[in-house]
Amino acid sequence: NDESPLSPLNMTGPTRVPRCQIERLMVAKNATAPSFPEMRRIIVEWADLIVVSGGNSLFAMLRWRTTGLDQLIKEAALKGTVLCGGSAG
């Protein structure tokens, strides 16, 4: 339900800035994870800033390794993309 205050769509609401685009990647489940080329396009080629939400750090790292997201984040960081987050993010 996108009306819930805990909905990912609502959680990015306070960070919205005019003329700033937000792209959300849902990688926790295979069914919602984008393809590797799509993740690369967003993470490495498009994003200036990557914000990681809170949660289970061990689970996140395992999923990032499984999907290849860990290497994409590293590649993005090497080109100057900022990575930040709260809690486990």
C-alpha positions in Angstrom: 0.0 0.0 0.0 1.7 3.2 -1.1 -0.4 5.2 1.3 1.5 3.8 4.3 4.0 6.2 5.9 6.6 3.4 5.7 6.0 2.9 1.9 9.3 3.4 0.0 7.5 6.0 -2.1 6.6 8.0 0.9 10.0 7.6 2.5 11.7 9.5 -0.3 9.1 12.3 -0.2 10.9 14.5 2.3 14.1 14.3 0.2 12.5 15.5 -3.0 14.0 18.6 -4.5 12.6 20.5 -7.5 14.3 19.4 -10.7 15.8 16.4 -8.9 14.8 12.9 -10.1 14.7 9.9 -7.8 15.0 6.3 -9.2 14.3 3.5 -6.7 15.9 0.1 -7.0 14.2 -2.8 -5.2 16.7 -5.6 -5.0 15.6 -7.5 -1.9 13.7 -10.1 -3.9 14.5 -11.6 -7.3 11.1 -10.7 -8.6 11.7 -7.0 -8.1 15.4 -6.7 -8.8 16.1 -5.0 -12.2 18.4 -6.7 -14.7 22.2 -6.1 -14.3 22.3 -3.8 -17.3 19.5 -1.7 -15.9 21.1 -1.5 -12.5 24.4 -0.5 -14.2 22.6 2.2 -16.2 21.1 3.7 -13.1 23.9 3.2 -10.6 27.0 3.9 -12.7 25.8 6.0 -15.6 22.9 8.0 -14.2 23.1 8.5 -10.4 25.0 11.4 -8.8 24.0 10.3 -5.3 23.0 6.8 -4.0 21.0 6.6 -0.8 20.7 3.2 0.9 17.8 2.7 3.3 18.1 1.0 6.6 17.6 -2.7 7.3 19.6 -5.8 7.9 23.2 -5.1 6.8 24.2 -8.7 6.4 21.2 -9.4 4.2 21.9 -6.3 2.1 25.5 -7.3 1.5 24.5 -10.8 0.5 21.9 -9.5 -1.9 24.3 -6.9 -3.3 26.9 -9.6 -4.0 24.3 -11.9 -5.5 23.0 -9.3 -7.9 26.4 -7.6 -8.6 25.2 -4.4 -7.1 28.3 -4.3 -4.8 30.6 -4.0 -7.8 28.3 -1.4 -9.5 28.4 0.7 -6.3 32.2 0.5 -6.2 32.4 1.5 -9.8 30.1 4.4 -9.2 32.1 5.5 -6.2 35.4 5.5 -8.2 33.8 7.9 -10.6 32.7 10.3 -7.8 29.1 9.2 -7.0 28.3 9.9 -3.4 27.0 6.9 -1.3 25.1 7.6 1.9 22.3 6.1 4.1 20.9 5.8 7.5 20.8 3.0 10.1 22.0 -0.1 8.3 22.2 1.9 5.1 
